[in-house]
Amino acid sequence: MINILLILLLQLIYVPILTLRTIFLVKNMTMIAAFLGFLEALVYVFGLSLVFSGDQGTLAMIVYAGGFGVGILVGGYVENKLAIGYSNFEVNLMNKNTDLIARLRNDGFGVTVYEGEGRDSKRFRLDILTKRSRGKELMDLIDEYEPQSFVISYEPRRFRGGFLVNNMKKQRKLQLKKVKTDSEQVG
């Protein structure tokens, strides 16, 4: 019975690692993906060896498969909590909502506004790139100001320049400056 529980535990470790490895690979973070691939293979071999070496037979295989399914749920949950990467939101509005635009900018979102021509009238599109971890916050603000807006989001694979990148560089410089100041005060 202990082998059955161990098989389940290994699956609950293996599948989330598999999920994260895949995501890191897609996001071009190959060093992390390679390390997770090593861990994944190690856990996989141990789990599979338990399934085939024991006398549990069918029960071990069912637990192995069930653990895989539950592991997918756990891996998805972990990935959503980590919110790795960035999202780009295209927000289409009937009117130029300057209150929403100002609020988004004040809250640290980079917003580019485009004016276009729809079937019946002018339209406005907000182009917003943000960390995935702030996606819900952004959607809540959009819903508060423009509940009827049409929103599309996707994950860009690469980008450079612009408000977000420049803002990240400024924050990094401030953090390095603070660390240097803190270490000088200690020393």
Secondary structure, DSSP 8 states (H G I E B T S, - for coil): -HHHHHHHHHHHHHHHHHHHHHHHHHTT-HHHHHHHHHHHHHHHHHHHHHHHHSS-THHHHHHHHHHHHHHHHHHHHHHHHHT-SEEEEEEEESS--HHHHHHHHHTT-EEEEEEEE-SSSEEEEEEEEEEGGGHHHHHHHHHHH-TT-EEEEE--S---SHHHHHHHHHHHHHHHHHHHHHHHHH-
